[in-house]
Amino acid sequence: MKYVYILENFDSLPFYVGIADDLRARLAKHNAGEVPHTSKHGPWRIKTYVAFSDAAQAVAFEKYLKSASGCTFAKKRL
C-alpha cells in the first residue's frame, strides 16, 4: 500500500503533502525533524490520508495535490 497524506501543524501554517509506504514511521520522521521541508514547523499531525494499492495512482494523486488546483481542492474538501 502507498499512502498519500496531508499533514498540518499546530501553528496553522500551510499543510504538507507527501507519500509513504509506512505512514506512522513517516510521521515520526517529520516530528523528529528528519525531513528538511518540515523540520522547522513541527509538531505535525495527520489531517487526512488516502491509501492506494497502485503506486502509480498514488504518485499521480500526490502530484495533483501539490498543484494549484489540487491545493485548492485539498483546502475545500479534505
C-alpha positions as CSV (number, residue, x, y, z in Angstrom):
1,M,0.0,0.0,0.0
2,K,1.0,3.6,-0.7
3,Y,-0.4,6.4,1.4
4,V,-0.8,9.9,0.2
5,Y,-1.1,12.1,3.3
6,I,-1.7,15.7,4.3
7,L,0.0,16.9,7.4
8,E,-0.9,20.0,9.4
9,N,0.9,21.6,12.3
10,F,-0.5,23.3,15.4
11,D,0.6,26.8,14.2
12,S,-1.9,26.8,11.3
13,L,0.9,27.2,8.7
14,P,0.4,25.7,5.3
15,F,-0.1,22.0,5.1
16,Y,2.3,19.5,3.8
17,V,1.6,16.7,1.2
18,G,3.6,13.6,1.0
19,I,3.7,9.9,0.1
20,A,4.8,6.9,2.1
21,D,4.7,3.2,2.5
22,D,4.6,3.3,6.3
23,L,2.5,6.3,7.4
24,R,3.3,6.0,11.1
25,A,7.1,5.8,10.6
26,R,7.0,8.7,8.2
27,L,5.0,10.9,10.6
28,A,7.6,10.1,13.3
29,K,10.4,11.2,11.0
30,H,8.5,14.5,10.3
31,N,8.1,15.1,14.0
32,A,11.7,14.2,14.8
33,G,13.0,16.9,12.3
34,E,14.4,14.3,9.9
35,V,12.6,15.7,6.9
36,P,14.1,19.0,5.7
37,H,10.9,20.5,4.3
38,T,9.0,20.1,7.6
39,S,11.8,20.3,10.2
40,K,11.2,23.9,11.1
41,H,7.4,23.8,11.5
42,G,6.5,20.9,13.8
43,P,4.9,19.2,15.6
44,W,2.8,17.7,12.8
45,R,-0.4,15.6,12.8
46,I,-2.1,13.8,10.1
47,K,-5.0,15.8,8.7
48,T,-6.1,13.1,6.1
49,Y,-4.7,10.3,4.1
50,V,-5.7,8.1,1.2
51,A,-4.5,4.5,0.7
52,F,-3.7,3.2,-2.8
53,S,-2.9,-0.3,-3.9
54,D,-1.5,1.0,-7.1
55,A,1.7,3.0,-6.7
56,A,1.3,4.9,-9.9
57,Q,-2.1,6.2,-8.9
58,A,-0.6,7.3,-5.5
59,V,2.2,9.2,-7.2
60,A,-0.3,10.9,-9.6
61,F,-2.6,11.9,-6.7
62,E,0.3,13.3,-4.7
63,K,1.4,15.3,-7.8
64,Y,-2.2,16.6,-8.2
65,L,-2.4,17.7,-4.6
66,K,0.8,19.7,-4.9
67,S,-0.6,21.5,-8.0
68,A,-2.5,24.8,-7.7
69,S,-5.9,23.2,-8.4
70,G,-5.1,20.2,-6.1
71,C,-4.1,22.6,-3.3
72,T,-7.5,24.4,-3.6
73,F,-9.3,21.0,-3.7
74,A,-7.5,19.9,-0.5
75,K,-8.3,23.1,1.3
76,K,-12.0,22.9,0.4
77,R,-12.6,19.1,0.6
78,L,-10.0,17.4,2.7
